[in-house]
Amino acid sequence: MEQVEGKVAFITGGASGVGFGMAQVFARNGMKVVIADIRQDHLDQAMSHFGSTNGSVHPILLDVTDRAAMAAAADEVERVFGKVHLVCNNAGINLFNDMAEASYDDWDWVMGVNLGGVINGVKTFIPYIRKHGEGGHIVNTASMASFIAGPGAGIYTASKFAVRGLSEALRYSLSPHGIGVSCLCPGLVKSHIYDSDKIRPESLMDTGQKENPEFKERLAKVHDFGMEPEEVGEKVLAGIRRNDLYIFPHPEFKDELAEIFDEALEALPTEAAPAERLAFEVGRRAFKEKAKAGQYTDIRDRLNPK
């Protein structure tokens, strides 16, 4: 999607952090932008920035875990601005606690927003983009945590690994329809994601997390050193125009990624695979290459002996 002027973008978590950075960049490049967010105060602040009379930016109060509300938002986008071309499933939360101590509510909350919100956005909006036939793009916000696991935010990491896998597979499915898919993997950004507890629903308040105000205060100071959201937004727009699978805004992870993949390669067995099994994998790779070229077909056809 090289040409974006006049196109319509929908961004969840669009009133603060990375989402707001994208909204500013998209609007500055001539797009009509819908910012959806669960916090009315953030929507009000965002619209104050754009100007309440700005006809190219429209706010929607939205909980991305609410599928009916997501469907209503899609209808509203089309009603206000017309055909949607770019969907950024960006809304996300974080929870810093030991996975071994986490409650079911902890799991349900984080996975429901970070993964469920992406699923709901994909499931809801893809039919709208396919219907108009003009192509488009999906950006799903994962994180460097979708490649790099570490202690202290295990549920968040699990959710972001899932978003990465979803995005990679979705890219193959949508390529024949002229719809690109990118997985956004930022590192530290100047945002308030550390303060996610403020939007935790009452129904999921049973937690294994121990309250630690000093830790949260330190997190706030750390995030002050994060990349400016507008810089992330600029890199996202460039990635959309190039149809990049991965959008990595931060350069500081190259060595660590190399270590991760080197470790994986070193763990592989060295003996040769049986011929029949190898033949299956050769066929699978050929099928994947065809899908990369926009020739995706039903995988069941590949396994049909006829």
N, C-alpha and C positions, 0 to 999 in steps of 0.2 A: 504494500500500500504506500507507494512513493508519494502520491499526491494526497494531501490531507486537507487542504483548504476547502471549506464548505462541508466537510464530512462531520458526522455526529459521533461523539465519544461519550461513553457511560463509564463512570469510575466509582467503584465502591471504596469506602474509606477515603472519599475524595475531598473531605473538608479539612484534613490536617496531614502532616507528615508527607510521605512519598506521594500519596494520592493528591494532595493539594499541590505539590510540586508539578506533577503531571498535568493537573488541571490548568495551572498557570501557563505552562509551556504550550499545551494544546491550543488554548484560547489565543495566545499570542501569535500562533501560526494559522489563525483563521478558522479553527474548528468551532463547532457548537458543542458545548460541554455540559453534561449532566453530572453533578456531584451528588452522590448518595452517601449518607452517613447516619450512624445510629445516634449521634449527639446533636441536638438542636442548637446548642450553644456554639459548636464548631461550625455548623452550617451558617449560622448568623454571622460569625466572624469572617468566614470565607466570602459570603455574599457582600459583606461590608468592604472587603478588599476589592472585589470585582465591580462593586457599585450596584445598588439595588435595582437600578434601571437598565443594567446591562442585559440586553436581549439575547446574548449568545451563551449565557451561563444560567443553568436552572438547577435548583436544589430539590432533593427528595430525602425525606426522613425515612431511613430503611434499616431494618435488622436483617442481615444477609442470611440468617438461619431460618427466616420465615419465608417459605416457598410461595405462599399466596401473595405476600407483600412484594416479593421479587417479580412475580408475574404482573402484578399491578404496576410496578415501576417500569417494566418493559413497555406496557401499553401507554404509560404516561410519556415516556421518552418519544415514542412514535407520534403521539398526539401533539406534543409540544414542538418537536424539531423535525419530525419525519423519520426517514430510514436511518437506522443505526448501523455504523460501519466498524467502530472500534469499541471493544468491551475490555475494561481493565478490572479483573477480579483481584482487588488489592486489599480489601479490609482484612485486618489481622490483629491478633492479640498475643501476648506472651505471658508465661507463668514460670517463675524461677523456683523450682522445688525439685527434690529428689524423687525420681520416678517410683522408687520403692515405697515412698511415703504418700504418694498421690492417691486421691480419692477417685471414685467413679465420676463424681461431679467435675473434678479437675479435668479428667479425660474428655468427658462429654462437652464441656465448655470449649476447650481449646480446639479439639478436633471438629466440633460443630461449626465454629467460626472459620478457622484457618483452612480446613479441607471442605467442610460442608458448604461454606459460603462460596467457594470456587465451583463446586459441583452445581450448586443452584444457579449461579451465574451462567455457567456453560450450558446447562440443560435448558434454561429459560431463553437465552438470547441467540443461540445458534440458529434456531428456526427462523428468527427474524432476519438474520443476515443472509441465510440461504434463500429466503423467499424473494428478496429483491434482486439477487443474482449479480450484484455489482462487486462482489468480493468484500473483503474486510480483514480484520485482524483481532486476535484475542491475546491479551497479555495477562498471565497469571503470576501474581507476586509470590515467589517462594522466598528464598533467603540463601545466603552462603551456608546456612545450617542445613540446606538440602543436599549439600556435599560433605560438610564438615560437622561431624557429631562430637559432642563434648559433654562434660558433666554439668548438671544444674538446670538444664532446660530441655529435658528429654521428650516431654510431650510435644512441645513446640517443634523440636527437631523431627519427630515422627510425622507430624502434620506437614512439614515443609518437604520432607523426602517424598511424601505422597503427592503433593502438588507438582513436584518436579516430574515424577513418573506419569502422572495424569497429562501434563503438558506435552511431554515427549510423544506419548501415544496419540494424543489428540491431533498433533501436527500432521501425522500420517492420514488420519481420517478426513481432515478438512482440506488438505492440499488440492484434491481434485475439484473442489468448489471455489478455488481462488481465495481461500481464507487462510491467512498465516497464523501461526501460534508462536508466541515467545514466552519463555520462562525467565522472569526477572529475579535475579539473585543478588540483592544488595547486602553490603556489610553494615557497618555502623552509620546510621543516619540521624540527623538532628530531628528527633520526633519525641512523642510522649507515649510510645508503646509500653514503656516501663510502668506506666500508670494505668494499665488495662483493668485493674480491679474496680475502677470507678464505673465500668460498664458491665460488670459481671451481673447476670440476672439473679434475682432472688431465688428462683427455682433450682439453682445450681451452686448454692453457697456452701455446701458441705465440702470442706477442703482439708488436705493434708499439709497445706502451706502454713508455715509459722510466720506470723506478722513480724516484720523486721524493718522499722522505719529508717534506721541508719543505712541499711543496705539500699533501700529505695532512694534515699538521698544521694548516695554514691552513684547509683545508676543514672540519676538525673544529670549529675555533673559529667559523667562519661558521655552521655548522649549529646551534650553541648559541643563535643569535639567531632560529632558525626558530620557526614557529608551534607551539604545543603540540599533540601528536597528538590529545589529547582534544577540543580546540577544533575540529580538522578533523572528528573523529568526530561532534560535535554538528551541524555543518553538513551532513555527509553524511546523517544521519538526517532532518534537516529537508528536504533535497532529495529523499530517497526518499518522504517523506510527500506532497510536492507533485508528485511524478513529474517532476522537472526533468530535462531532457536534459543540461544542463551544470551541474556543481557547481563553482563557483569559490570556494574558501575565502578567497583573498587579494584584498584590494581594490586593491592597488598596481599592477595591470597594465592598468587601464582605458585610459589614454592610449596606451600602446604598442599595444594591440589596435586602437584606433581608427586609429592610423597605418598598421598593417598592412593593414587593410581599405580605407582610403582609397587607399593605394598600389595595391592590386589594382584598385579601381574606376577609377582614373586610367589604368591600363594597358590597359583595354578599348578596342577600336576604337569609333569613333563612327558609322560608316556603318550603314545599315539592313540586316538580314539578308534573304536571299531568302525569298519567301513560303512555299515548301514546307518549308524548313528551320525557319522560324519556327513553322509549324503543328505540326511535330514537337515542338518545345520547349514550345509551349503545352500540347500533350497530355501531355507528360512532367510538366509542373508540376501539371496537374490530377490526374494519377495520384498524384503525391507528396502532394497535399493530401488525397486520399481515404485514402491510407495513414496520414497524420497523424491522421485521424479514426477509425482502427482498421478501415478497410475495405481492407486490403492484399489484393491478389490476385496471381496469377502474372503477372509482367511480360510473359510471352509471350502472354497473353490480350489485353493492350493492343495488341500489334503484329499481332494477327490481323485481316486485312482483312475478315473476316466480321463 
